[in-house]
Amino acid sequence: MEGGFSARAARHRKAASVAGASALEDLDVENVHARPSGIPALDGLLGAGLVPGAALLLGGEPGVGKSTLLLQLAARQAEMGEGRTVYVSGEESLTQIRGRAERLGLLGPGLLALATNNADDALSVISDMGGKPGLVVVDSVQTLASQRADGIPGSVSQVRTVAGELVEAVKRSQATLILVGHVTKDGQIAGPKLLEHMVDTVLYLEGDRRDYSRVLRVLKNRFGPSDELLVFTMEEQGLRVVDDPSTFFLGARDASLSGASVSLALDGRRPFAVEIQALAAHSFLSIPRRAALGFDANRLHLILAVLEKRLRLNLGQSDIYVKQGGGLALRDPGLDLGLAAAVLSSYYDAPLPEGAAFWGEVDLNGHIRPVAGHETRLKQATRLGYRPLFHSGSCKTLDELRRALFGKAQAPRPSQTPRPAAAPQPEE
């Protein structure tokens, strides 16, 4: 039996070699281990660090700090001396790159830069690595043009060709490639969707240019988790990693004011304590205003409809504004309960219990449902000292939540009994 198995394995190896394929167990992987990037938090985000032969794509709004982050990364790699580091820019001149590096305190002897709009120059940089570890940053893929494609730089054909050539070249080397991608007005990475399929990792840097916080998210990752994120602050010396962002987005808050709640949100696998602010004010308009900052407006309308229907509140005469503190935009359904509590607090003009924290999803029947990561949120809330805690295990419905917070009973349902008909009047 063993002899038959060995014979079949030998035939499979022979067939694989004839077809040009390789047996995975025979591959030498000693030289493809990831190397540190110089930013430990970024290594954890990527899974292990910079993988030889890997291609990464970084997107983000203009001016959010993509070039600053990559220049910092390139400078760290140059300081570590692990291979050559080349920053290829199609948007800035060498003088501009040097000025930014000097302003950030990143000038060093090992950091190389190239200003070009020719894709062949970037390909030459990769080939000159000589099969050794290194880092090549291309800022950005939409500014390079290839002679083997039609159209102007940034067109679909040019982006597809340039990205394909660069990714193919880096796969044959031990270098790591980082491409910067422009975004559309909708916040999507510009160019064909094929661009995101070509690379191994897709990162997105988000944040308001007028704010000092930035969030780096992983949208795709072949070497690690795809639900991680990093929080940075923008300072004079560039982007600095926030070591413990669990309470970073709270800021200074006054618990004696109404209309503010603390919710334990989960983004990927990282729990955050965020403040949800709400303002319910009497409206003088025929159609009351509804405004949401950091929230999905449709989600706000849904929660308000549930509150009005299930708690029999008259919200049709109020303008309602909600805001997520700290400039962080989350899509976590666990924020529903915190949003409902903040609206109720502002509607009754009564502050919530000091130290209270909320998380849970609100369904259309006014019931509070459990959400993903409940134990993670519970541990984080306990670690941060929040109490009392309101979630699907402590209150089942919005009416129970209102009773616990404000001691108000549900209003009686309007009578549905038809009015008696008026007595007939005698004819004159």
C-alpha positions in Angstrom: 0.0 0.0 0.0 2.8 2.4 1.0 4.6 1.5 -2.2 1.5 2.4 -4.3 1.2 5.7 -2.5 4.8 6.6 -3.1 4.5 5.7 -6.8 1.4 8.0 -7.2 3.2 10.8 -5.4 6.2 10.4 -7.8 3.9 10.5 -10.8 2.2 13.6 -9.4 5.6 15.3 -9.0 6.6 14.4 -12.5 3.4 15.6 -14.0 3.7 18.9 -12.0 7.2 19.5 -13.3 6.2 18.7 -16.8 3.2 21.2 -16.6 5.5 23.9 -15.2 3.9 23.8 -11.7 5.7 23.1 -8.4 4.9 20.9 -5.5 4.2 23.2 -2.5 6.0 21.0 0.0 9.2 21.3 -2.1 9.2 25.2 -2.1 11.9 27.0 -0.2 10.3 29.7 1.9 13.2 30.7 4.0 13.8 33.9 2.1 10.2 35.2 2.0 9.7 35.9 5.7 8.2 39.3 6.5 10.5 41.9 7.8 9.6 44.7 10.3 8.5 48.0 8.8 10.0 50.1 11.6 6.5 50.9 12.9 5.5 48.1 15.3 1.8 49.0 15.3 1.8 48.8 11.5 3.4 45.4 11.6 0.5 44.2 13.7 -2.0 45.8 11.3 -0.5 44.0 8.3 -0.1 40.7 10.0 3.7 40.4 10.2 5.3 43.3 8.5 6.5 43.9 4.9 6.4 40.6 2.9 9.0 40.3 0.1 7.3 40.3 -3.3 4.0 41.7 -1.9 2.1 44.7 -3.3 0.0 47.0 -1.1 -2.4 49.7 -2.2 -3.1 52.7 0.0 -6.1 55.0 -0.7 -7.5 58.1 1.0 -8.9 61.5 0.4 -6.5 64.2 -0.9 -4.5 65.9 1.9 -5.4 63.2 4.6 -1.7 62.3 5.0 -1.0 59.3 2.7 2.3 60.8 1.4 3.3 61.7 5.0 2.7 58.2 6.3 4.6 56.6 3.4 7.5 59.0 3.7 7.8 58.2 7.4 7.7 54.4 6.6 10.4 54.8 3.9 12.6 56.8 6.3 12.3 54.1 8.9 13.2 51.4 6.4 16.2 53.5 5.3 17.3 53.9 8.9 17.1 50.1 9.5 19.2 49.5 6.5 17.3 46.4 5.3 17.7 46.8 1.6 17.3 49.8 -0.6 14.3 52.2 -0.1 13.1 54.3 -3.0 10.3 56.8 -3.0 9.0 57.3 -6.5 6.7 60.3 -6.9 4.8 61.4 -10.0 3.1 64.3 -8.2 6.0 66.1 -6.5 9.4 67.3 -7.6 12.6 66.2 -5.8 12.8 69.6 -4.2 9.3 69.3 -2.8 10.0 65.8 -1.4 13.2 67.0 0.2 11.4 69.9 1.8 8.7 67.7 3.3 11.2 65.2 4.6 13.3 68.0 6.2 10.1 69.5 7.7 9.3 66.1 9.2 12.8 65.5 10.4 13.2 62.4 8.1 16.3 63.3 6.0 18.8 60.5 6.0 21.5 59.0 3.8 19.7 55.8 2.9 16.4 57.4 1.6 16.3 57.6 -2.2 13.8 59.5 -4.2 12.8 59.6 -7.9 10.4 62.1 -9.5 9.0 60.7 -12.8 5.8 60.1 -14.7 7.2 57.2 -16.7 6.2 53.7 -15.6 9.4 52.3 -17.1 11.5 54.3 -14.6 9.6 52.7 -11.7 10.1 49.3 -13.3 13.8 50.0 -13.5 13.9 50.8 -9.8 12.4 47.4 -9.0 14.7 45.5 -11.3 17.8 47.3 -9.9 17.0 45.8 -6.5 18.8 42.8 -7.8 16.5 40.3 -6.1 17.3 41.7 -2.6 14.8 42.9 0.0 13.8 46.5 -0.3 10.9 48.9 -0.4 9.5 50.8 -3.4 6.8 53.5 -2.9 4.9 54.7 -5.9 3.0 57.9 -5.3 0.7 57.5 -7.2 -0.3 54.9 -9.7 -2.6 57.3 -11.4 0.2 59.7 -12.3 2.4 57.1 -14.2 2.0 56.3 -17.9 3.2 53.3 -19.8 4.1 53.3 -23.5 2.3 49.9 -23.8 -1.1 51.4 -23.1 -3.3 54.0 -24.7 -4.9 57.0 -23.0 -3.7 59.7 -20.6 -2.2 59.0 -17.1 -5.1 58.0 -14.8 -7.3 56.5 -17.5 -8.6 53.0 -16.9 -6.3 51.4 -19.5 -3.2 53.2 -18.1 -4.0 52.4 -14.5 -4.6 48.7 -15.4 -1.4 48.4 -17.4 0.9 50.3 -15.0 -0.4 48.5 -11.9 -0.1 45.1 -13.7 3.5 45.7 -14.8 4.6 46.9 -11.4 2.9 44.1 -9.5 4.3 41.5 -11.9 7.8 43.0 -11.5 7.7 43.0 -7.7 6.4 39.4 -7.6 9.7 38.3 -9.2 11.8 40.2 -6.7 12.3 40.3 -3.0 11.1 43.9 -2.7 7.8 45.2 -1.3 5.7 47.6 -3.4 3.3 50.2 -2.0 1.0 52.0 -4.5 -0.9 55.1 -3.6 -4.3 55.3 -5.2 -6.5 58.3 -5.8 -10.1 58.2 -4.7 -13.3 59.4 -6.4 -15.8 61.9 -5.0 -17.7 59.0 -3.4 -14.6 57.9 -1.5 -13.9 54.8 -3.6 -10.4 54.1 -5.0 -10.3 55.4 -8.5 -9.6 53.2 -11.5 -10.9 49.7 -12.3 -11.9 47.4 -9.5 -9.3 45.0 -10.9 -6.7 47.3 -9.3 -7.8 46.1 -5.8 -7.7 42.5 -6.9 -4.2 42.7 -8.3 -2.6 43.7 -4.9 -2.2 41.6 -1.8 -3.3 44.3 0.7 -5.6 47.2 0.5 -5.4 50.0 3.1 -7.5 53.1 3.5 -6.5 56.2 5.4 -9.5 58.3 6.5 -10.1 61.4 8.5 -11.1 65.0 8.2 -8.3 67.3 7.1 -9.5 69.9 9.6 -9.2 67.3 12.5 -6.0 65.9 14.0 -7.0 62.3 14.1 -6.6 59.7 11.3 -7.8 56.1 11.0 -5.9 53.5 8.9 -8.2 50.6 8.0 -7.4 47.2 6.3 -9.9 46.4 3.6 -8.1 43.4 2.2 -5.1 41.4 3.5 -3.7 38.1 2.3 -1.2 38.0 5.1 -3.3 38.8 8.1 -6.6 39.9 9.5 -8.7 42.2 7.3 -10.7 43.8 10.1 -8.0 45.8 11.9 -7.3 49.5 12.2 -4.8 52.0 13.5 -5.5 55.4 15.0 -3.1 58.2 14.3 -2.8 61.9 15.3 -1.4 64.4 12.9 1.4 66.4 14.5 4.2 68.6 13.3 6.5 65.6 13.0 4.0 63.6 11.0 1.6 60.9 12.0 1.9 59.4 15.5 0.3 56.1 16.5 -2.3 56.3 19.4 -1.3 53.4 21.6 -4.6 53.0 23.4 -7.5 54.4 21.3 -10.2 52.9 23.5 -11.1 56.3 25.0 -9.4 58.6 22.5 -12.6 59.7 20.8 -14.3 60.7 24.0 -12.5 63.8 24.9 -13.6 66.1 27.7 -17.3 65.6 28.5 -19.8 66.9 31.1 -22.0 64.1 32.3 -24.4 66.5 33.9 -25.7 67.7 30.5 -28.6 66.0 28.7 -28.5 64.5 25.3 -25.1 62.7 25.5 -24.4 59.0 26.0 -21.3 56.7 25.9 -21.5 53.7 23.6 -19.1 50.8 23.3 -18.6 50.4 19.6 -16.7 47.7 17.8 -14.7 48.4 14.6 -13.1 45.2 13.4 -11.9 43.6 16.6 -11.1 46.8 18.5 -13.6 48.2 21.0 -14.0 52.0 21.3 -15.8 54.1 23.8 -17.5 56.9 21.8 -19.8 59.7 22.7 -23.1 60.1 21.0 -24.7 63.5 21.2 -28.3 64.3 20.4 -30.4 67.5 20.4 -34.2 67.5 20.2 -35.5 71.0 19.9 -39.0 72.3 19.1 -39.4 72.8 15.4 -41.1 75.8 13.7 -41.0 74.1 10.3 -43.8 72.2 8.7 -41.3 69.4 8.1 -38.9 69.0 11.1 -35.2 68.7 10.3 -33.2 65.5 10.8 -29.4 65.8 10.6 -26.7 63.1 11.4 -22.9 63.6 11.5 -20.9 60.4 11.7 -24.1 58.3 11.4 -26.1 56.9 8.6 -29.1 59.2 8.1 -31.3 56.2 7.3 -30.4 54.6 10.5 -31.3 57.7 12.4 -34.7 57.9 10.7 -35.3 54.2 11.6 -34.5 54.7 15.3 -36.7 57.8 15.5 -39.6 56.0 13.9 -39.3 53.1 16.4 -39.1 55.5 19.4 -42.2 57.4 18.2 -44.2 54.2 17.5 -43.2 51.9 20.3 -42.8 54.6 23.1 -45.7 56.8 21.7 -43.6 59.9 21.7 -44.5 63.0 19.6 -41.2 63.6 17.8 -43.0 65.1 14.8 -42.8 68.5 16.4 -39.0 68.4 17.1 -35.9 69.1 15.0 -33.4 66.3 15.9 -29.7 66.4 15.4 -27.2 63.7 16.3 -23.5 63.7 16.2 -20.7 61.1 16.9 -18.0 62.7 18.9 -14.4 62.7 18.0 -14.9 62.8 14.2 -15.1 59.0 14.0 -17.6 57.5 11.5 -18.7 54.0 12.5 -21.3 51.6 10.9 -21.7 49.5 14.0 -25.4 48.4 14.7 -24.4 48.3 18.4 -24.6 52.1 18.5 -28.4 51.9 18.1 -29.0 51.7 21.9 -26.7 54.6 22.7 -28.3 56.7 20.0 -31.8 56.0 21.4 -30.7 56.8 24.9 -29.1 60.1 23.8 -32.3 61.1 21.9 -34.5 60.2 24.9 -32.2 62.2 27.2 -32.5 65.3 25.1 -36.2 64.9 24.6 -36.9 64.7 28.4 -34.0 67.2 29.0 -32.6 64.8 31.7 -29.0 63.6 31.9 -28.1 60.0 31.8 -26.6 58.2 34.8 -22.9 59.2 35.2 -20.7 56.4 34.0 -23.4 54.6 32.1 -22.5 52.8 28.8 -24.7 51.4 26.1 -24.6 48.9 23.2 -27.2 46.9 21.4 -29.2 46.8 18.2 -32.8 48.1 18.1 -35.2 46.2 15.9 -38.4 47.5 14.5 -40.5 46.2 17.4 -38.5 48.2 19.9 -36.6 45.1 21.2 -32.9 45.3 22.0 -30.9 42.6 20.3 -27.5 41.3 21.1 -24.6 42.4 18.8 -21.3 40.8 17.7 -18.5 41.2 20.2 -20.7 41.4 23.3 -18.0 39.9 25.5 -15.3 42.1 24.1 -17.4 45.2 24.7 -18.3 44.0 28.2 -14.7 43.5 29.1 -13.7 46.8 27.8 -16.5 48.6 29.6 -15.5 46.9 32.8 -11.8 47.8 32.3 -12.7 51.4 31.8 -14.9 51.5 34.9 -18.3 52.1 33.3 -21.4 51.4 35.3 -24.3 50.8 35.0 -24.2 49.0 31.7 -27.2 48.8 29.3 -27.3 46.0 26.7 -29.5 43.2 25.5 -28.8 41.3 28.8 -29.9 44.1 31.1 -32.9 45.4 29.2 -35.0 43.8 26.6 -37.0 46.6 25.2 -36.8 50.4 24.7 -39.7 50.8 27.2 -37.6 49.0 29.9 -34.7 51.3 29.0 -36.8 54.3 29.4 -38.1 53.1 32.8 -34.6 52.4 34.0 -33.3 55.8 32.9 -36.2 58.1 33.6 -38.8 56.1 35.5 -41.4 57.0 33.0 -44.2 54.6 32.2 -45.4 54.0 28.7 -48.2 56.4 27.6 -51.6 54.7 27.2 -52.5 53.8 23.7 -55.1 56.1 22.2 -58.5 54.5 22.3 -59.5 52.8 19.1 -63.2 52.5 20.1 -65.3 54.3 17.5 -67.2 57.3 18.8 -71.0 56.7 19.3 -73.2 58.2 16.6 -75.0 61.3 17.4 -78.7 60.8 18.4 -81.0 61.5 15.6 -82.7 64.9 15.8 -86.5 65.1 15.5 -87.8 66.4 12.2 -89.3 69.8 12.2 
